Amino acid sequence: MSRVSGAKDWSIGPSERERGIEARQNRHHKHHKQQQQQQPQSKTNSVAQPETETNKPVPAYRVAHSDVFGRYLVANRRLEAGELLISEEPLAIGPCVSCEPVCLGCYQPVQLDSQQYRCPDCNWPLCGPTCRGIRQRTGHSAEECALYAERRALLADVLTANATLEQRRDLYELVLIVRIVLLKQHSAEQYANIRRMESHTAERRENATLWQHYEQKVVQRLRNDWQLANVCDELELHEICGILDVNCFEIGQRGAKARTLYPSAFLLAHDCTPNTAHTDDPATFAILLRTSRRVLEQEPLTLSYAYTLQGTLKRRTFIQGGKLFWCQCQRCADPRELGSDCSALVCRSCRLGSIRATAPLEQTADWACDRCDCRLSAADLERLIDRINDDLEEIDVHDIPALENFLTRYREVLRPNHYLLLSAKYSLCQIYGRIEGYLLPEMSPQDIERKERYCRDFLEIVDLLDPGLTRLRGLIMYELHAPIMVLAQLGMQSGQLTRQEFLKRIKEVAKLLKDSARILQLEPPGSSEHEMGLAAADALTKMGS
Ligand SMILES: C[S@@+](CC[C@H](N)C(=O)[O-])C[C@H]1O[C@@H](n2cnc3c(N)ncnc32)[C@H](O)[C@@H]1O
């Protein structure tokens, strides 16, 4: 079960700092021509390429450049929803920032206690002796193992259950950085491809707190304690840290969690209502990136670097912090966020109006009521939202009464579509009907109706903010079909529904199953979403549709 909030690191996908973008634009512009020519195209697969008169397939996209985006991808022709644009394996992969210990081979959680299996050579915890990632490029490679084996004594204290949380996290954060350093020694071409990525080093250097953080936790540590000074100079290490913050994707299926750099997918520009969706293959960690809706020729291909179901203030702060630009997209510029109103508050003064940002592209601008004179400073607004968010984070995602209580408590404070209420509703959509005590056959009709209502509320907003063939839509449509079906059957049995009304609902169930099956079967085989897609297709067949 998951909640759709709570960004944890800077990775694209599924976190802050202040800088202008001018310096970046100038630097970017200078190097762009050379970088564009060198851009690796080989592993990028365009499918369903129509042929031109000369019988040459038209590539789905090309690399373009603008002063605002830097390099980005643009559609070469009209693309239909669901076209596979990029399928490529990582250039580099490793544990996420701030992660709990994971197996270095497959990125599944591990413990640091004495029971945990460990690599016999370097002593790092692994999931087991048969982990598929042992001696693999995308896992615990021989080069990495040798490097750690040489520093076994240095790492011994941290790789135990006695280590503090901070010590463990700092150590796991180093893994991917060290892997990139090793690429420099063992795979020059891959290393060169990574070094061509944007690092925003000049802007990062101007942020003293950020720079010092990496200077102490990464640069000095690797050069002095780990004795890697002869492999990478200080600036090179800072650049690698910047490249990771700006370009990493957060991936993982079935409990695994990793961050990755891909050879081409990093080029997509950001938009808070993107036109592509991506997933990753659990077997190869490859990214599969598709159009989520129809894209017109010349349209930039975009993905979201932030959580789409967060309010503008938070999304923009997150993006600026990690990617060092202030998003100016259509959604960010609209106080109503494309009609979703997912940041609006109930006016605490007149209780009738809605409080929204007066100038959403200015982070410090006041928020104001649309009915009375009530105003709220952005700082006060943020404090309030943070407090409510903390309340929500305290709640276990399986605790139905606590989640219901959260909705009741904040009904008078947040508008119904506020993203924090939606987040609680999303958890409820997933657990009503699925956990002990709330399985569908034992649920009251009122609780089943609640599940249906929350699913509909959530889907309405996802349709606006994450439209098309997106995983979130597929998942929620699958959740929605069940309460409609059960309530239709109950209504028919009790005589409360006419046959015509019953058939209308069954038709809606069939459409939900069909759409969710289509979306979720785009997910890679082996993922839980793919299995849900198969279940949806199966249910559809059983319905005779
Ligand atoms: C993952 S990289 C994308 C590739 C990058 N444009 C390049 O040339 O290497 C992310 C960086 O691209 C730029 N960028 C992406 N989307 C943007 C947007 N919507 N507005 C402004 N800059 C954007 C920012 O500099 C950001 O830090």
The ligand as an SDF file (V2000), in Angstrom:
LIG
                    3D

 27 29  0  0  0  0  0  0  0  0999 V2000
   17.2790   15.7090  -16.3070 C   0  0  0  0  0  0  0  0  0  0  0  0
   18.0090   17.1260  -16.9600 S   0  0  0  0  0  0  0  0  0  0  0  0
   17.2850   17.1980  -18.5530 C   0  0  0  0  0  0  0  0  0  0  0  0
   18.3470   17.3180  -19.6090 C   0  0  0  0  0  0  0  0  0  0  0  0
   18.9960   18.6610  -19.6480 C   0  0  0  0  0  0  0  0  0  0  0  0
   18.1220   19.6260  -20.2530 N   0  0  0  0  0  0  0  0  0  0  0  0
   20.3270   18.5920  -20.3970 C   0  0  0  0  0  0  0  0  0  0  0  0
   20.5050   19.3510  -21.3480 O   0  0  0  0  0  0  0  0  0  0  0  0
   21.1850   17.8210  -19.9990 O   0  0  0  0  0  0  0  0  0  0  0  0
   17.1450   18.3050  -16.0290 C   0  0  0  0  0  0  0  0  0  0  0  0
   17.5540   19.7270  -16.3160 C   0  0  0  0  0  0  0  0  0  0  0  0
   16.9550   20.1840  -17.5400 O   0  0  0  0  0  0  0  0  0  0  0  0
   16.4550   21.5120  -17.3920 C   0  0  0  0  0  0  0  0  0  0  0  0
   14.9790   21.4740  -17.4680 N   0  0  0  0  0  0  0  0  0  0  0  0
   14.2150   20.3760  -17.6520 C   0  0  0  0  0  0  0  0  0  0  0  0
   12.9120   20.7050  -17.6990 N   0  0  0  0  0  0  0  0  0  0  0  0
   12.8350   22.0330  -17.5210 C   0  0  0  0  0  0  0  0  0  0  0  0
   11.7490   22.9590  -17.4640 C   0  0  0  0  0  0  0  0  0  0  0  0
   10.4900   22.5600  -17.5850 N   0  0  0  0  0  0  0  0  0  0  0  0
   12.0420   24.2770  -17.2720 N   0  0  0  0  0  0  0  0  0  0  0  0
   13.3280   24.6860  -17.1390 C   0  0  0  0  0  0  0  0  0  0  0  0
   14.4100   23.8500  -17.1790 N   0  0  0  0  0  0  0  0  0  0  0  0
   14.1620   22.5500  -17.3760 C   0  0  0  0  0  0  0  0  0  0  0  0
   16.9260   21.9680  -16.0170 C   0  0  0  0  0  0  0  0  0  0  0  0
   18.1870   22.5640  -16.1610 O   0  0  0  0  0  0  0  0  0  0  0  0
   17.0480   20.6760  -15.2580 C   0  0  0  0  0  0  0  0  0  0  0  0
   17.9270   20.7540  -14.1650 O   0  0  0  0  0  0  0  0  0  0  0  0
  1  2  1  0
  2  3  1  0
  2 10  1  0
  3  4  1  0
  4  5  1  0
  5  6  1  0
  5  7  1  0
  7  8  2  0
  7  9  1  0
 10 11  1  0
 11 12  1  0
 11 26  1  0
 12 13  1  0
 13 14  1  0
 13 24  1  0
 14 15  1  0
 14 23  1  0
 15 16  2  0
 16 17  1  0
 17 18  1  0
 17 23  2  0
 18 19  1  0
 18 20  2  0
 20 21  1  0
 21 22  2  0
 22 23  1  0
 24 25  1  0
 24 26  1  0
 26 27  1  0
M  CHG  2   2   1   9  -1
M  END
$$$$
